[in-house]
């Protein structure tokens, strides 16, 4: 009786195969049965074929020998063998039919049979592979679900849709399913293993597919939306990064596009055909600009690296016509902006020249430092020096600058490689123009200019590799300056925004009352050869112009771009910003790009990105009124 009671109380579910083998039997049992079935069918077909042909070669009895053929055909054994051969043929045909049935459902039903497709989700292998294909959520730097940038939600039909919070603002980051892949295709491991065969399931321990985990990136969702708003109605780019860690906090290029517009081939081709606005082009990382006077920061850093920051140059009498720097006899003059002559006075120091943005001073400084010195500084910043202008146009992309967990992510974000021409064939005039940010220095991206600003902003004078993945440790690209030199360069940069007479005075005015001090450099650059378009987006052609390489008569115009690079707060920068606004007409970088950077700093302060010291004070709650009895 006790044994019967034990058997009744025993939990027989513990002996279920899935309990004994950790669930592996759910896949191994049907896999094993499939293999047994296939082997059995193969053996059966083999025996049938052997016996079928064996009947033709079976030896005859002695009494059958010598009998006429007509008589042999009527013998019982012959009739029996003939009947067996027919049935053997039938069994072979049936066996091949069953085997063909197995082949059909294994290899062809998935493409042609609707019923199989409808029930395929029940296949554990399909379910595992499908689940592995789901991407994780993309969280912003805060890691809060409410600030997700990419996530899933159920639509009105009950289907799960991949949804993006900033579909237009993050389009160049996320990328499309066509063309260059973005973060949406590279942050998640989409290289799922092919569906395993039955033999692999039976003989190998199949580990679960790697989960597509949620990923936290360095972008601040609110800041990204804000910088996009700043470029509304304009063309240009903004890059905001933390110079101490390399975290990219925001990056935007305008015009942009909605990701939904690029889902279809027709929509993508329409975006690609818009040659005037080029919405698919990420201007922040892959459009070259003439940097203008912002590049004087590079030349100043080069002087400090060479230990020649104390260089001064003879003044020129203001009565000279023109009162400009002439690199050699017969050369074109290099003048300060607006016909002024900041370098007319004797021995103007680098600090003052930077503050007032003297073209003459930095042209002379570049020629004094020499081509090898500027080429060496260029490499430190990740800029490629080339011998000729033709080489400067064919340097490809620079994925190595990124601090990323794998090469695919770095490639998806790789900026166009900035270049500077330092060949011996360059004249002193051309090289002087480069030193002040004009001429053949016109291969700079906003991303590269943000890197140039971030090196002196780093307290150790390091250029940190930019990164987009929040949970990987910072990594240095190069040691640009000593900590002492970096502190001096930051102080010189502050003269532009903090001192009277600096070209970035708009920034100080906007930040008045916040206690935030900044450093920066304005720039205004003219670019020739910009194609002109009519209202319908067609290129304007005329018949009285020089032909281009395609043999067309093309009308070109000159465009003026406004620049500003900035670091904040000055004593311990957490922001390095580069802003470029295209086609500003008669404006300047100090009046167009600089106010945008100032607004970005104010927004960063509101978001707590400048540290607790600059966090806006919370308003005290109003005292409650006494309640009347």
VOGU-3710 file (C-alpha; in Angstrom, 3 decimals, decimal comma):
1> xxxxxxxxxx> 0,000/0,000/0,000  2,867/2,385/0,821  4,455/1,786/-2,557  1,181/2,563/-4,289  0,809/5,753/-2,249  4,367/6,775/-3,183  3,674/6,217/-6,841  0,522/8,296/-6,609  2,307/11,172/-4,843  5,432/11,172/-7,043
11> xxxxxxxxxx> 5,715/14,121/-9,427  6,063/12,302/-12,707  6,528/15,633/-14,537  10,112/15,624/-13,277  10,806/12,685/-15,576  9,549/14,540/-18,639  12,337/14,798/-21,243  12,349/18,580/-21,199  12,932/18,504/-17,437  15,725/15,960/-17,636
21> xxxxxxxxxx> 17,625/17,572/-20,499  17,045/21,261/-19,858  14,715/21,712/-22,799  17,213/20,466/-25,382  15,044/17,393/-26,035  12,364/19,674/-27,482  14,661/20,121/-30,452  16,762/16,947/-30,323  13,823/14,501/-30,300  12,283/15,637/-33,630
31> xxxxxxxxxx> 15,777/16,058/-35,025  16,674/12,479/-34,050  13,417/11,106/-35,420  14,008/12,958/-38,679  17,447/11,399/-38,995  16,121/7,906/-38,170  13,410/8,377/-40,776  15,855/9,504/-43,437  18,307/6,677/-42,641  15,494/4,113/-42,633
41> xxxxxxxxxx> 14,167/5,323/-45,962  17,665/5,213/-47,398  18,252/1,617/-46,189  14,870/0,526/-47,499  15,504/2,053/-50,894  18,922/0,404/-50,975  17,569/-3,077/-50,219  14,777/-2,684/-52,736  17,144/-1,612/-55,483  19,583/-4,470/-54,722
51> xxxxxxxxxx> 16,851/-7,083/-54,648  15,292/-5,660/-57,793  18,473/-6,143/-59,800  19,332/-9,371/-57,975  16,257/-11,049/-59,424  17,704/-10,633/-62,915  20,940/-12,387/-61,988  19,497/-15,112/-59,699  20,874/-18,610/-60,725  18,345/-21,079/-62,215
61> xxxxxxxxxx> 17,622/-24,642/-61,086  19,147/-27,588/-63,051  15,781/-28,685/-64,460  15,239/-25,184/-65,871  18,344/-25,256/-67,946  17,810/-26,034/-71,582  14,065/-25,441/-71,513  12,534/-23,242/-74,215  11,937/-19,601/-73,265  8,182/-19,919/-73,674
71> xxxxxxxxxx> 8,165/-22,752/-71,154  10,373/-20,833/-68,653  8,006/-17,878/-68,714  5,185/-20,143/-67,506  7,075/-21,682/-64,607  5,789/-20,849/-61,111  9,145/-19,438/-59,987  9,396/-17,143/-62,958  5,857/-15,880/-62,469  6,549/-15,324/-58,782
81> xxxxxxxxxx> 9,785/-13,440/-59,470  8,053/-11,309/-62,055  5,346/-10,427/-59,546  7,957/-9,633/-56,889  9,779/-7,312/-59,305  6,576/-5,400/-59,922  5,971/-4,995/-56,211  9,624/-4,047/-55,679  9,276/-1,355/-58,283  6,094/-0,130/-56,564
91> xxxxxxxxxx> 7,856/-0,009/-53,188  10,831/1,829/-54,689  8,476/4,340/-56,251  6,671/4,803/-52,925  9,949/5,166/-51,065  11,141/7,861/-53,467  7,751/9,563/-53,122  8,099/9,680/-49,333  11,673/10,883/-49,627  10,632/13,539/-52,138
101> xxxxxxxxxx> 7,866/14,594/-49,773  10,511/15,100/-47,059  12,729/17,093/-49,429  9,820/19,302/-50,495  8,833/20,263/-46,953  12,463/20,783/-45,971  13,714/22,881/-48,878  10,846/24,213/-50,997  7,703/24,627/-48,883  9,060/27,686/-47,130
111> xxxxxxxxxx> 8,999/29,570/-50,442  5,922/28,151/-52,163  3,471/26,709/-49,604  1,268/29,280/-47,874  0,039/26,851/-45,203  3,591/25,950/-44,266  4,500/29,639/-44,071  1,545/30,310/-41,803  2,592/27,537/-39,407  6,355/28,063/-39,643
121> xxxxxxxxxx> 6,390/30,146/-36,469  5,778/26,934/-34,491  9,143/25,542/-35,585  11,438/26,134/-32,605  14,360/26,824/-34,906  12,381/29,491/-36,746  11,167/30,977/-33,491  14,683/31,201/-32,131  16,065/32,760/-35,306  13,199/35,257/-35,510
131> xxxxxxxxxx> 13,576/36,247/-31,880  17,308/36,775/-32,390  16,563/39,144/-35,277  14,670/41,567/-33,030  16,878/44,529/-32,252  17,195/45,903/-28,774  16,101/49,354/-27,700  18,434/52,259/-28,343  18,630/54,424/-25,232  20,128/57,891/-24,981
141> xxxxxxxxxx> 22,913/58,769/-22,544  20,518/58,862/-19,564  19,530/55,231/-20,029  15,897/56,039/-19,292  13,228/54,191/-21,230  11,292/57,424/-21,600  14,230/58,889/-23,529  14,606/55,959/-25,931  15,684/56,780/-29,456  14,652/53,479/-31,086
151> xxxxxxxxxx> 12,160/51,017/-29,659  9,226/48,728/-30,487  5,520/49,420/-30,186  2,341/47,639/-31,247  0,431/49,275/-34,084  -3,319/49,302/-34,654  -3,162/45,929/-36,431  -1,482/44,252/-33,485  1,877/44,103/-35,289  5,172/45,109/-33,733
161> xxxxxxxxxx> 6,786/48,115/-35,422  10,289/49,506/-35,006  9,786/53,140/-33,975  12,165/56,103/-33,786  11,669/59,015/-31,414  13,689/61,497/-33,503  13,050/60,164/-36,986  14,366/63,246/-38,760  16,797/64,565/-36,146  18,623/61,198/-35,918
171> xxxxxxxxxx> 18,278/60,145/-39,572  21,960/60,550/-40,458  22,965/58,675/-37,293  20,530/55,789/-37,666  20,906/55,341/-41,417  18,632/53,534/-43,843  18,429/49,942/-45,044  19,968/51,174/-48,306  23,301/52,818/-48,878  25,799/53,345/-46,090
181> xxxxxxxxxx> 24,654/51,526/-42,930  24,060/53,600/-39,824  23,775/52,759/-36,142  20,480/50,936/-36,640  22,259/48,267/-38,689  25,602/48,202/-36,891  24,902/48,547/-33,161  23,073/45,226/-33,102  24,562/41,891/-34,099  22,411/40,914/-37,052
191> xxxxxxxxxx> 24,713/38,118/-38,264  22,397/35,376/-37,013  23,619/31,814/-37,547  21,901/29,935/-40,380  19,112/27,609/-39,278  20,814/24,439/-37,963  20,272/21,104/-39,654  18,881/18,114/-37,791  22,314/16,460/-37,520  23,794/19,602/-35,924
201> xxxxxxxxxx> 20,991/19,759/-33,386  21,376/16,078/-32,518  25,174/15,979/-32,251  26,054/19,456/-31,003  24,977/21,423/-27,993  23,183/24,387/-29,510  23,716/27,480/-27,405  20,916/30,029/-27,379  21,239/32,774/-29,953  22,892/35,917/-28,553
211> xxxxxxxxxx> 20,298/38,328/-27,267  19,963/41,615/-29,067  20,517/43,672/-25,951  19,484/47,256/-25,439  22,243/49,730/-26,259  22,902/53,040/-24,511  24,536/55,675/-26,695  26,158/58,982/-25,765  23,623/61,179/-27,558  21,411/63,294/-25,317
221> xxxxxxxxxx> 17,926/63,062/-26,789  16,821/66,524/-25,681  20,051/68,180/-26,831  19,861/66,417/-30,206  16,333/67,682/-30,758  17,430/71,167/-29,718  20,425/71,456/-32,070  18,210/70,303/-34,925  15,826/73,124/-34,083  18,700/75,633/-34,228
231> xxxxxxxxxx> 19,406/74,774/-37,873  15,778/74,880/-38,951  15,517/76,742/-42,261  19,311/76,735/-42,698  21,890/74,508/-44,296  24,871/73,413/-42,243  26,005/71,163/-39,427  26,580/71,076/-35,661  28,828/68,781/-33,618  28,793/68,753/-29,797
241> xxxxxxxxxx> 31,155/66,477/-27,877  32,724/66,093/-24,442  36,467/66,803/-24,839  37,376/64,891/-21,672  35,811/61,563/-22,706  35,108/61,855/-26,436  31,352/61,332/-25,917  29,396/62,722/-28,874  26,449/64,459/-27,215  24,740/65,760/-30,347
251> xxxxxxxxxx> 25,435/65,927/-34,063  23,091/67,159/-36,761  23,119/68,015/-40,438  20,461/70,067/-42,171  18,651/69,518/-44,520  17,765/66,094/-43,176  15,012/63,624/-44,065  12,465/61,357/-42,411  13,484/57,713/-42,185  10,010/56,686/-43,358
261> xxxxxxxxxx> 10,608/58,590/-46,615  13,578/56,344/-47,399  11,847/53,010/-46,711  10,715/52,524/-50,296  13,035/52,491/-53,283  11,128/55,322/-54,957  11,354/57,452/-51,833  15,072/56,805/-51,488  15,764/57,621/-55,136  13,790/60,847/-54,797
271> xxxxxxxxxx> 15,944/61,911/-51,834  19,081/60,951/-53,725  17,978/62,967/-56,771  17,690/66,207/-54,758  21,081/67,630/-55,774  20,359/71,100/-54,467  19,606/70,271/-50,836  21,342/66,856/-50,648  19,302/65,593/-47,669  21,114/62,230/-47,585
281> xxxxxxxxxx> 24,481/63,940/-47,110  25,697/64,220/-43,531  27,251/67,680/-43,655  28,620/67,303/-40,131  30,984/64,481/-41,091  31,132/64,186/-44,870  30,961/67,645/-46,393  34,144/69,659/-46,883  34,177/73,345/-46,009  36,715/76,148/-45,994
291> xxxxxxxxxx> 37,078/76,651/-42,209  38,003/80,333/-42,330  39,511/81,869/-39,218  38,495/78,944/-36,984  41,519/77,168/-38,498  43,791/79,703/-36,794  43,296/77,540/-33,707  45,140/74,759/-35,531  47,982/77,090/-36,518  48,259/78,404/-32,951
301> xxxxxxxxxx> 48,426/74,856/-31,545  51,141/74,083/-34,088  53,157/77,060/-32,837  52,907/75,853/-29,228  53,940/72,340/-30,234  57,002/73,812/-31,939  57,795/76,087/-28,974  57,483/79,160/-31,226  54,405/80,731/-29,715  56,347/83,937/-28,973
311> xxxxxxxxxx> 56,978/84,721/-32,635  56,237/88,295/-33,653  56,574/89,999/-37,005  57,601/93,481/-38,134  54,760/95,943/-38,457  53,847/97,816/-41,592  53,123/101,503/-41,848  49,408/102,175/-42,047  50,150/104,491/-44,980  51,289/101,535/-47,083
321> xxxxxxxxxx> 49,038/100,733/-50,022  47,806/98,238/-49,218  48,964/97,773/-45,594  49,083/93,988/-46,045  51,518/91,083/-45,865  53,129/90,310/-49,222  54,859/86,893/-49,032  57,224/87,557/-51,971  57,821/90,167/-54,629  54,963/90,173/-57,096
331> xxxxxxxxxx> 52,737/88,099/-54,811  49,135/88,897/-54,053  48,792/90,606/-50,662  47,210/88,930/-47,634  45,118/91,470/-45,739  43,029/91,521/-42,618  39,260/91,395/-42,983  37,417/94,537/-43,977  40,582/96,407/-44,960  41,728/96,744/-41,322
341> xxxxxxxxxx> 45,337/96,274/-40,368  45,694/94,622/-36,984  49,263/93,660/-37,794  50,348/97,183/-38,662  51,659/97,767/-35,145  55,091/96,402/-34,271  55,443/92,916/-32,711  51,775/92,026/-32,172  51,694/88,890/-29,921  49,843/85,684/-30,784
351> xxxxxxxxxx> 47,256/86,328/-28,071  46,209/89,656/-29,553  46,395/88,376/-33,134  44,047/85,499/-32,250  41,618/87,788/-30,456  41,212/90,156/-33,395  41,631/87,345/-35,961  44,549/88,865/-37,876  44,944/87,174/-41,251  48,367/88,712/-41,791
361> xxxxxxxxxx> 49,780/87,420/-38,525  48,685/83,802/-39,007  49,771/83,754/-42,654  53,251/84,846/-41,552  53,161/82,380/-38,640  52,403/79,463/-40,977  55,296/80,381/-43,276  57,608/80,800/-40,276  56,669/77,393/-38,858  57,127/75,699/-42,214
371> xxxxxxxxxx> 55,431/72,898/-44,069  56,915/70,023/-42,063  55,719/71,463/-38,765  52,131/71,998/-39,960  52,132/68,554/-41,574  53,224/66,996/-38,266  50,465/68,821/-36,357  47,953/67,752/-38,991  48,757/64,077/-38,395  48,330/64,546/-34,644
381> xxxxxxxxxx> 44,790/65,770/-35,314  44,020/62,995/-37,804  44,351/65,294/-40,820  46,261/63,906/-43,803  48,931/66,186/-45,305  49,277/65,764/-49,061  51,730/67,031/-51,647  49,207/68,154/-54,256  45,601/69,413/-54,336  44,647/66,401/-56,461
391> xxxxxxxxxx> 45,753/64,009/-53,692  43,763/66,004/-51,142  40,530/65,043/-52,893  41,023/61,270/-52,768  41,779/60,301/-49,169  38,560/58,414/-48,441  37,154/58,023/-44,950  38,721/57,988/-41,503  37,098/55,214/-39,443  40,157/54,866/-37,179
401> xxxxxxxxxx> 39,323/58,103/-35,364  36,315/56,457/-33,668  36,460/54,661/-30,350  34,033/51,826/-31,118  33,485/48,244/-30,015  33,756/46,930/-33,564  34,840/48,026/-37,003  31,324/48,046/-38,451  30,202/50,798/-36,088  33,315/52,859/-36,832
411> xxxxxxxxxx> 32,792/52,464/-40,580  29,157/53,553/-40,375  30,178/56,807/-38,661  33,484/57,357/-40,457  33,989/61,020/-41,410  35,492/62,086/-44,705  39,207/62,401/-44,064  40,228/66,043/-43,805  43,404/67,055/-45,632  45,856/69,915/-45,914
421> xxxxxxxxxx> 48,249/70,491/-48,814  51,873/70,913/-47,698  53,783/70,038/-50,879  56,938/71,872/-51,949  55,249/73,264/-55,049  53,010/75,463/-52,894  53,991/79,119/-52,933  54,405/81,144/-49,743  51,173/82,920/-50,609  49,242/79,637/-50,856
431> xxxxxxxxxx> 50,758/78,279/-47,657  50,126/81,535/-45,829  46,490/81,345/-46,887  46,264/77,861/-45,401  47,624/79,129/-42,080  44,719/81,571/-41,816  42,121/78,981/-42,888  41,597/79,858/-46,546  42,764/78,468/-49,860  43,850/74,833/-49,735
441> xxxxxxxxxx> 42,767/74,390/-46,118  39,284/73,922/-47,546  39,049/70,199/-46,853  37,684/70,432/-43,299  34,467/68,964/-41,905  32,591/70,351/-38,883  33,473/67,075/-37,159  37,181/67,715/-37,706  36,906/71,291/-36,433  35,210/70,015/-33,267
451> xxxxxxxxxx> 38,204/67,711/-32,764  40,607/70,636/-33,193  38,723/72,588/-30,538  38,515/69,607/-28,182  42,275/69,015/-27,862  43,103/72,229/-25,929  39,761/71,848/-24,126  40,982/68,558/-22,676  42,622/69,250/-19,315  45,547/66,974/-20,214
461> xxxxxxxxxx> 45,914/68,367/-23,745  44,794/65,091/-25,298  42,697/64,460/-28,357  40,212/61,828/-27,254  38,708/59,477/-29,782  35,040/60,346/-30,267  32,662/57,591/-29,223  28,963/56,877/-29,571  28,648/53,824/-27,283  28,175/55,063/-23,736
471> xxxxxxxxxx> 29,484/52,005/-21,920  32,945/51,679/-23,467  35,904/53,372/-21,732  37,445/56,577/-23,169  40,450/56,200/-25,426  43,102/58,731/-26,435  43,951/59,343/-30,079  47,012/61,537/-29,536  48,776/63,802/-27,051  48,467/67,200/-28,722
481> xxxxxxxxxx> 49,636/69,622/-25,998  51,005/69,475/-22,484  48,471/70,272/-19,741  50,185/73,644/-19,232  50,064/74,510/-22,931  46,410/73,450/-23,143  45,550/75,811/-20,266  47,288/78,714/-22,051  45,509/77,996/-25,342  42,150/77,890/-23,543
491> xxxxxxxxxx> 42,885/81,290/-22,012  43,763/82,708/-25,443  40,539/81,282/-26,864  38,616/83,075/-24,110  39,789/86,463/-25,427  37,504/86,006/-28,444  34,349/85,585/-26,364  35,118/87,226/-23,028  37,195/90,326/-23,772  36,151/93,583/-25,349
501> xxxxxxxxxx> 37,051/93,690/-29,028  36,814/89,889/-29,466  34,920/88,676/-32,504  32,687/86,374/-30,435  31,123/88,970/-28,170  27,606/87,706/-28,948  28,334/84,597/-26,889  29,162/86,552/-23,745  26,020/88,634/-24,148  23,804/85,539/-24,395
511> xxxxxxxxxx> 25,437/83,886/-21,378  25,306/86,995/-19,195  24,207/86,216/-15,662  24,930/82,478/-15,858  28,541/82,661/-14,669  29,637/80,526/-17,612  32,878/81,570/-19,295  33,793/80,215/-22,693  36,489/80,197/-25,319  36,029/80,121/-29,058
521> xxxxxxxxxx> 36,929/81,274/-32,530  34,745/82,781/-35,198  35,243/82,276/-38,904  33,843/83,531/-42,192  34,783/81,731/-45,386  33,995/82,384/-49,023  33,637/79,413/-51,315  33,739/79,757/-55,081  32,316/77,333/-57,599  29,033/76,602/-55,812
531> xxxxxxxxxx> 26,459/75,340/-58,352  23,383/77,544/-58,843  19,854/76,089/-59,135  16,502/77,462/-60,214  13,252/77,210/-58,230  12,528/73,766/-59,659  15,841/72,385/-58,467  17,407/72,353/-61,938  20,961/73,501/-62,381  21,155/76,899/-64,051
541> xxxxxxxxxx> 23,135/76,777/-67,290  24,135/79,672/-69,524  25,783/79,851/-72,911  28,501/82,404/-72,140  30,501/80,597/-69,503  33,458/78,302/-69,492  32,638/74,650/-70,036  33,075/72,155/-67,203  34,571/68,664/-67,556  31,278/67,321/-68,913
551> xxxxxxxxxx> 31,259/69,943/-71,655  28,343/71,885/-70,156  28,107/75,637/-69,819  27,618/76,113/-66,078  26,720/79,144/-63,979  28,444/79,248/-60,616  28,244/81,633/-57,705  30,216/82,525/-54,594  28,904/81,426/-51,193  29,780/82,768/-47,739
561> xxxxxxxxxx> 29,694/80,379/-44,773  29,668/81,332/-41,089  31,734/79,331/-38,561  32,183/79,111/-34,828  34,125/76,664/-32,657  33,644/76,869/-28,918  34,594/75,262/-25,576  32,667/75,596/-22,293  32,875/76,052/-19,363  36,381/77,439/-19,673
571> xxxxxxxxxx> 37,919/76,182/-16,405  36,917/72,551/-17,036  35,292/72,149/-20,452  32,597/69,544/-20,893  31,574/70,831/-24,331  33,487/71,270/-27,565  31,211/72,664/-30,263  31,599/73,290/-33,984  28,887/75,108/-35,948  28,798/75,940/-39,648
581> xxxxxxxxxx> 25,946/77,760/-41,390  26,028/77,882/-45,171  25,246/80,860/-47,349  24,948/83,588/-44,714  25,027/86,405/-47,283  26,726/89,480/-45,887  26,943/88,175/-42,310  29,845/86,859/-40,291  30,496/83,761/-38,217  30,283/85,878/-35,069
591> xxxxxxxxxx> 26,757/87,004/-35,901  25,346/83,767/-37,360  27,071/80,654/-35,991  28,245/82,000/-32,608  24,728/82,743/-31,239  23,698/79,181/-32,111  26,602/77,783/-30,078  25,660/80,051/-27,163  22,091/78,733/-27,222  23,415/75,160/-27,272
601> xxxxxxxxxx> 25,495/75,931/-24,153  22,409/77,280/-22,392  20,461/74,146/-23,288  23,328/71,955/-22,092  23,302/73,861/-18,799  19,574/73,185/-18,469  20,216/69,459/-19,059  22,978/69,318/-16,453  25,770/68,739/-18,974  27,958/71,518/-17,527
611> xxxxxxxxxx> 28,083/70,031/-14,031  26,379/70,855/-10,760  28,155/74,213/-10,497  26,151/75,595/-13,414  22,900/73,764/-12,839  20,017/76,238/-12,903  18,670/76,969/-9,450  15,291/75,546/-8,663  12,724/78,195/-7,866  11,574/78,051/-4,253
621> xxxxxxxxx> 7,981/76,850/-3,925  5,469/79,590/-3,201  4,341/79,635/0,434  0,965/78,128/0,965  -1,804/80,487/1,886  -3,430/79,799/5,234  -6,729/78,083/4,840  -9,733/79,945/6,160  -11,848/78,235/8,704
//
